[in-house]
Amino acid sequence: MGFSELPVELIYLILQFTSNGFTTLLNLYVIDRQTYRFLRALVYQSVRVTSARSLGSFYDVVTSLRPRYSTYVTTIQIGPECCIDSDDSLQLSKGLITQLRCVLGSLDNLKSLSLMVPRNALNEILDGLTVPFSLNAFVHSGEYSASLYRFLQTQSSITKLGWHRSTTESDADSLRNSLQSNPDLLPNLDQLEGSAPIVTSLLSLRPISTVTVL
């Protein structure tokens, strides 16, 4: 059996464990375009952006080169998987923040969003952001702010929240006050990741069953 004759799901798993997975995918396109069409939907389901260059490339794909690929994306991770120290977050220029806002505005089927970026960048990304998606999971490395509050208000579908940053008692108090005064804020929250102050503030206010203290 040739590589292109393997089940699409198995080919996808192989690509995940190869260092040149996208090159292999492009080679497969030359060999078997039908398999490639099925496979690209799987490849674009989960997107990791770990550098300014990769963000620029993804922006080009979903806004001009292959706009229809944006419908495949259900998970996007901007920056590292976990980020407690702001120095580890993905640094973004004004231009890249504008590109990221445009990207997020095009992802109709997004369900999981991770934004490991500096706190000022997070505020600029979320400020007045209008998006077509409804998230199940949202993870960030910022601080509590008016722009974050307004974004969370629009995402009542969130069941998992990750707050990957050392948080002050003041920050935790502000979040707790918002949850107490607004029962429609994160009403379905079930899983929580964060520092001890965040976990303590939210645990009794929402139906949380799973907690991870960072």
C-alpha positions in Angstrom: 0.0 0.0 0.0 1.4 3.4 -1.0 1.4 6.4 1.4 -1.4 8.1 -0.5 -3.6 5.0 -0.1 -3.5 5.1 3.7 -6.6 6.3 5.6 -6.7 10.1 5.8 -6.8 10.0 9.6 -3.6 7.9 9.7 -1.8 10.2 7.3 -2.7 13.1 9.5 -1.2 11.4 12.5 2.0 10.7 10.6 2.3 14.4 9.6 1.9 15.4 13.2 5.1 13.5 14.1 7.2 14.6 11.2 9.4 17.7 11.2 8.5 18.6 7.6 4.8 17.7 7.8 3.6 20.5 5.5 6.3 19.7 2.9 5.0 16.2 2.9 1.5 17.4 2.5 2.4 19.5 -0.5 4.2 16.6 -2.0 1.1 14.5 -1.5 -0.9 17.2 -3.3 1.2 16.5 -6.4 0.6 12.7 -6.1 -3.1 12.6 -5.0 -5.2 15.8 -5.0 -8.3 14.0 -3.7 -6.5 12.8 -0.5 -4.9 16.3 -0.1 -8.4 17.9 -0.1 -9.6 15.7 2.7 -6.4 16.1 4.6 -6.0 19.9 4.6 -9.2 20.2 6.6 -7.6 18.1 9.3 -4.3 20.0 9.1 -5.9 23.4 9.5 -8.3 22.3 12.4 -5.6 23.1 15.0 -3.2 26.0 14.3 -0.1 27.0 16.4 1.4 30.4 15.9 4.8 30.7 17.7 6.5 33.5 15.9 5.8 36.8 14.2 6.6 35.2 10.8 4.2 32.3 11.3 1.4 34.8 12.3 2.1 36.8 9.1 2.0 33.6 7.0 -1.3 32.5 8.6 -2.8 36.0 8.0 -1.9 35.8 4.3 -3.5 32.3 4.0 -6.9 33.1 5.6 -7.3 36.7 4.2 -6.0 36.4 0.7 -4.3 33.2 -0.5 -6.9 30.6 0.8 -9.7 32.4 2.6 -11.9 29.3 2.7 -9.3 27.6 4.9 -10.5 29.8 7.7 -13.6 27.6 8.1 -11.5 24.6 9.0 -9.9 26.2 12.0 -11.4 25.2 15.4 -8.4 25.7 17.6 -5.7 28.4 17.5 -2.8 28.9 19.9 -0.9 32.2 19.8 2.4 31.9 21.6 3.6 29.1 23.9 1.3 26.5 25.4 1.8 27.9 28.9 3.1 31.3 30.0 3.4 32.6 33.5 6.2 35.1 32.8 5.4 37.9 30.3 8.9 37.5 28.9 7.9 34.1 27.5 4.9 35.4 25.7 4.8 36.1 22.0 5.8 39.7 21.4 3.6 41.5 18.8 4.1 44.8 17.0 1.2 47.1 16.2 1.0 45.7 12.7 0.9 42.1 13.9 -1.9 43.0 16.4 -3.9 44.4 13.5 -3.3 41.2 11.5 -4.3 39.0 14.4 -7.5 40.9 15.0 -8.3 40.5 11.3 -7.6 36.7 11.5 -9.8 36.3 14.5 -12.6 38.1 12.7 -12.5 35.5 10.0 -12.7 32.3 12.0 -16.4 31.4 12.0 -15.9 27.9 13.6 -13.3 28.7 16.2 -13.9 26.9 19.5 -10.6 27.1 21.4 -8.5 30.3 21.6 -5.2 30.7 23.4 -3.5 34.2 23.5 -0.1 34.0 25.2 0.8 37.6 24.6 1.9 40.6 26.8 -0.9 42.2 28.7 -0.9 45.4 26.7 -1.1 43.4 23.5 -4.0 41.4 24.9 -5.9 44.6 25.6 -5.3 45.9 22.1 -6.3 42.6 20.5 -9.6 42.4 22.5 -10.5 46.1 22.5 -13.8 46.5 20.5 -13.1 43.1 18.8 -16.1 41.7 17.0 -15.9 38.0 16.2 -18.2 35.4 14.5 -17.3 32.5 16.8 -18.5 31.1 20.1 -15.7 29.7 22.2 -15.7 26.6 24.4 -12.2 27.3 25.8 -10.2 30.6 26.2 -6.7 30.8 27.7 -4.7 34.0 28.1 -1.7 35.5 29.9 -3.0 39.0 30.5 -4.6 41.0 33.3 -8.2 41.8 34.0 -9.3 44.8 32.1 -12.4 46.4 30.6 -11.6 45.0 27.2 -11.2 41.5 28.6 -14.5 41.9 30.5 -16.4 43.0 27.4 -14.9 40.1 25.4 -15.9 37.5 28.0 -19.4 39.0 28.0 -19.8 38.0 24.4 -18.6 34.5 25.0 -21.1 32.9 27.4 -20.4 29.5 25.8 -17.0 29.3 27.4 -16.7 26.2 29.7 -12.9 26.3 30.2 -10.9 29.4 31.2 -7.1 29.5 31.6 -5.5 32.5 33.3 -1.8 31.8 32.8 -0.3 34.7 34.6 0.8 35.5 38.2 -2.3 37.5 39.4 -2.5 40.0 42.2 -5.3 40.0 44.8 -6.6 43.2 43.3 -7.0 41.6 39.9 -8.7 38.6 41.4 -11.0 40.9 43.4 -12.0 42.8 40.3 -12.9 39.6 38.5 -14.9 38.3 41.5 -16.9 41.5 41.7 -17.7 41.3 38.0 -18.9 37.7 38.3 -21.0 38.6 41.4 -22.7 41.5 39.7 -23.2 39.9 36.4 -24.6 36.3 36.4 -24.4 36.2 32.6 -20.6 36.4 32.7 -19.1 33.0 32.2 -22.3 31.2 33.3 -21.2 27.8 32.0 -17.7 27.8 33.3 -16.7 24.2 34.3 -12.9 24.1 34.0 -10.5 26.7 35.5 -6.7 27.0 35.2 -4.9 29.9 37.0 -3.1 31.2 40.0 -4.4 30.6 43.6 -6.1 34.0 43.8 -8.0 33.5 40.6 -9.1 30.0 41.5 -10.2 31.1 45.0 -12.1 34.0 43.6 -14.1 32.0 41.0 -14.5 28.6 42.7 -17.7 29.4 44.6 -19.3 31.6 41.9 -19.6 29.3 39.0 -20.3 25.5 38.5 -16.6 24.6 38.3 -15.7 20.9 38.6 -12.1 20.9 37.4 -9.3 23.1 38.7 -5.6 23.4 37.9 -3.6 25.8 40.1 -0.6 27.2 38.2 
